[in-house]
Amino acid sequence: MHKILKIVALVLSLAGIGILVGIISKGDDGIEKAAANGDTALVDYMSYVAYAILALVLIFVVIFVVKNIFTGGKSLKNTLIGVGAFVAILVIAYVVSGGDGVYKYNGLVASEGESKIVGAGLIAFYILGAVAIGTMLFSGIKKLIK
């Protein structure tokens, strides 16, 4: 398995390097002119390589996370507690956020539901940021006391 992954990584790396050399040799003006004519193949190929790498990374992360969760009973419990806390924060943020009705910006229109979801995302971000800062302060103070 390790050898296969090394070969896949090498192939994707070489493909990315080759496409990057093509992009650099064409230059900004050449790429912009080609894009104006509808030819975006070179940039599209680089995107495909990036998507392939992202997909492989996500697949392996999910596989190893699921494997590690189910190999230990305590880690499963801690993971479920963490996921439950995260979902609780998202629900609280959604309930607290308010929809502003129809909102227009540069010709784009957001409905009340979309506005409520964006507000919930911002509130959840603020809550999680405050929790992260509080956790760092708590652990720093705890280390200073010891």
The 8 nearest C-alpha neighbors of each residue, nearest first, counted from 0:
[[1, 3, 2, 4, 5, 6, 7, 8],
 [0, 2, 4, 3, 5, 6, 7, 8],
 [3, 1, 5, 4, 0, 6, 7, 8],
 [4, 2, 6, 0, 5, 1, 7, 8],
 [5, 3, 7, 1, 6, 2, 8, 0],
 [4, 6, 2, 8, 3, 7, 9, 1],
 [5, 7, 9, 3, 4, 8, 10, 2],
 [8, 6, 4, 10, 9, 5, 11, 3],
 [7, 9, 5, 11, 6, 10, 12, 4],
 [8, 10, 6, 12, 7, 11, 5, 13],
 [11, 9, 7, 13, 12, 8, 14, 6],
 [10, 12, 14, 8, 13, 9, 15, 7],
 [13, 11, 9, 15, 14, 10, 8, 16],
 [12, 14, 16, 10, 15, 11, 17, 9],
 [15, 13, 11, 17, 12, 16, 10, 18],
 [16, 14, 12, 18, 13, 17, 19, 11],
 [15, 17, 19, 13, 14, 18, 12, 20],
 [18, 16, 14, 20, 19, 15, 13, 21],
 [17, 19, 21, 15, 20, 16, 14, 22],
 [20, 18, 16, 22, 21, 17, 15, 23],
 [19, 21, 23, 17, 18, 22, 24, 16],
 [22, 20, 18, 24, 19, 23, 25, 17],
 [21, 23, 19, 25, 20, 24, 18, 26],
 [24, 22, 20, 26, 25, 21, 19, 27],
 [23, 25, 21, 26, 22, 20, 19, 29],
 [26, 24, 22, 29, 23, 21, 30, 27],
 [27, 25, 23, 29, 24, 28, 30, 22],
 [26, 28, 30, 29, 31, 25, 23, 22],
 [29, 27, 31, 30, 26, 32, 25, 33],
 [30, 28, 32, 25, 26, 31, 27, 33],
 [29, 31, 33, 27, 32, 28, 34, 26],
 [30, 32, 34, 28, 33, 29, 27, 35],
 [33, 31, 35, 29, 34, 30, 28, 36],
 [32, 34, 38, 30, 36, 35, 31, 29],
 [35, 33, 37, 38, 31, 39, 36, 32],
 [34, 36, 32, 33, 37, 31, 38, 30],
 [37, 35, 33, 34, 38, 32, 39, 31],
 [38, 36, 34, 35, 39, 33, 32, 40],
 [39, 37, 33, 34, 40, 36, 35, 41],
 [40, 38, 34, 42, 41, 43, 37, 33],
 [39, 41, 43, 42, 38, 44, 45, 34],
 [42, 40, 44, 43, 39, 45, 22, 18],
 [41, 43, 45, 44, 40, 39, 46, 22],
 [44, 42, 40, 46, 41, 45, 39, 47],
 [45, 43, 47, 46, 41, 42, 40, 48],
 [46, 44, 48, 42, 43, 47, 18, 49],
 [45, 47, 43, 49, 44, 48, 50, 42],
 [48, 46, 50, 44, 49, 45, 51, 43],
 [49, 47, 51, 45, 46, 50, 52, 44],
 [48, 50, 46, 52, 47, 51, 53, 45],
 [51, 49, 47, 53, 48, 52, 54, 46],
 [50, 52, 48, 54, 49, 53, 47, 55],
 [53, 51, 49, 55, 54, 50, 56, 48],
 [54, 52, 50, 56, 51, 55, 49, 57],
 [53, 55, 51, 57, 52, 56, 50, 58],
 [56, 54, 58, 52, 57, 53, 59, 51],
 [55, 57, 53, 59, 54, 58, 60, 52],
 [58, 56, 60, 54, 55, 59, 61, 53],
 [59, 57, 55, 61, 56, 60, 54, 62],
 [60, 58, 62, 56, 61, 57, 63, 55],
 [59, 61, 57, 63, 62, 58, 64, 56],
 [60, 62, 64, 58, 59, 63, 65, 57],
 [63, 61, 59, 65, 60, 64, 66, 58],
 [62, 64, 66, 60, 65, 61, 67, 59],
 [65, 63, 61, 67, 66, 62, 60, 68],
 [64, 66, 68, 62, 63, 67, 61, 69],
 [67, 65, 63, 64, 68, 69, 62, 70],
 [68, 66, 64, 70, 65, 69, 63, 71],
 [69, 67, 75, 65, 66, 70, 74, 64],
 [68, 70, 66, 71, 67, 75, 65, 72],
 [69, 71, 67, 68, 66, 72, 74, 75],
 [72, 70, 74, 69, 73, 68, 75, 67],
 [73, 71, 75, 74, 76, 69, 70, 68],
 [74, 72, 76, 75, 71, 77, 78, 68],
 [73, 75, 77, 71, 76, 72, 68, 78],
 [76, 74, 68, 78, 72, 73, 77, 79],
 [75, 77, 73, 79, 74, 78, 80, 72],
 [78, 76, 74, 80, 79, 75, 81, 73],
 [79, 77, 75, 81, 80, 76, 74, 82],
 [78, 80, 82, 76, 81, 77, 83, 75],
 [81, 79, 83, 77, 78, 82, 84, 76],
 [82, 80, 78, 84, 79, 83, 85, 77],
 [83, 81, 79, 85, 84, 80, 78, 86],
 [82, 84, 80, 86, 81, 85, 79, 87],
 [85, 83, 87, 81, 82, 86, 80, 88],
 [84, 86, 82, 88, 87, 83, 81, 89],
 [85, 87, 89, 83, 88, 84, 82, 90],
 [86, 88, 84, 90, 85, 89, 83, 91],
 [89, 87, 91, 85, 86, 90, 92, 84],
 [88, 90, 86, 92, 87, 91, 123, 93],
 [89, 91, 93, 87, 92, 88, 86, 94],
 [92, 90, 88, 94, 93, 89, 95, 87],
 [93, 91, 119, 89, 95, 123, 90, 122],
 [94, 92, 119, 90, 96, 91, 95, 89],
 [93, 95, 91, 92, 96, 90, 119, 97],
 [96, 94, 92, 93, 91, 97, 119, 122],
 [97, 95, 119, 93, 118, 94, 115, 92],
 [96, 98, 115, 99, 95, 118, 114, 94],
 [97, 99, 115, 111, 114, 100, 112, 96],
 [100, 98, 111, 114, 97, 101, 102, 115],
 [101, 99, 111, 98, 110, 102, 114, 109],
 [100, 102, 110, 109, 111, 99, 108, 103],
 [101, 103, 109, 108, 100, 104, 110, 99],
 [104, 102, 108, 107, 106, 109, 105, 101],
 [103, 105, 107, 106, 108, 102, 109, 101],
 [106, 104, 107, 103, 108, 102, 109, 101],
 [105, 107, 104, 103, 108, 102, 109, 101],
 [108, 106, 104, 103, 105, 109, 102, 110],
 [107, 109, 103, 102, 106, 110, 104, 101],
 [110, 108, 102, 101, 113, 114, 103, 111],
 [109, 111, 101, 113, 112, 100, 114, 108],
 [110, 112, 100, 98, 114, 113, 101, 99],
 [113, 111, 115, 114, 110, 116, 98, 109],
 [112, 114, 116, 110, 115, 111, 109, 117],
 [113, 115, 111, 98, 117, 112, 116, 118],
 [114, 116, 98, 112, 118, 113, 97, 117],
 [117, 115, 119, 113, 118, 114, 120, 112],
 [118, 116, 120, 114, 119, 115, 113, 121],
 [119, 117, 115, 121, 120, 116, 96, 114],
 [118, 120, 93, 92, 116, 122, 96, 117],
 [121, 119, 117, 123, 118, 122, 124, 116],
 [120, 122, 124, 118, 119, 123, 125, 117],
 [121, 123, 125, 119, 124, 92, 120, 118],
 [124, 122, 126, 120, 92, 125, 121, 89],
 [125, 123, 121, 127, 122, 126, 128, 120],
 [124, 126, 128, 122, 123, 127, 129, 121],
 [127, 125, 123, 129, 128, 124, 122, 130],
 [128, 126, 130, 124, 129, 125, 123, 131],
 [129, 127, 125, 131, 130, 126, 124, 132],
 [128, 130, 132, 126, 131, 127, 133, 125],
 [129, 131, 127, 133, 128, 132, 134, 126],
 [132, 130, 128, 134, 129, 133, 127, 135],
 [131, 133, 129, 135, 134, 130, 128, 136],
 [134, 132, 130, 136, 131, 135, 129, 137],
 [133, 135, 137, 131, 132, 136, 130, 138],
 [136, 134, 132, 138, 137, 133, 139, 131],
 [135, 137, 139, 133, 134, 138, 140, 132],
 [138, 136, 134, 140, 135, 139, 133, 141],
 [137, 139, 141, 135, 140, 136, 134, 142],
 [140, 138, 136, 142, 141, 137, 135, 143],
 [139, 141, 143, 137, 142, 138, 136, 144],
 [140, 142, 138, 144, 139, 143, 137, 145],
 [143, 141, 139, 145, 140, 144, 138, 137],
 [144, 142, 140, 141, 145, 139, 138, 137],
 [143, 145, 141, 142, 140, 139, 138, 137],
 [144, 142, 143, 141, 140, 139, 138, 137]]
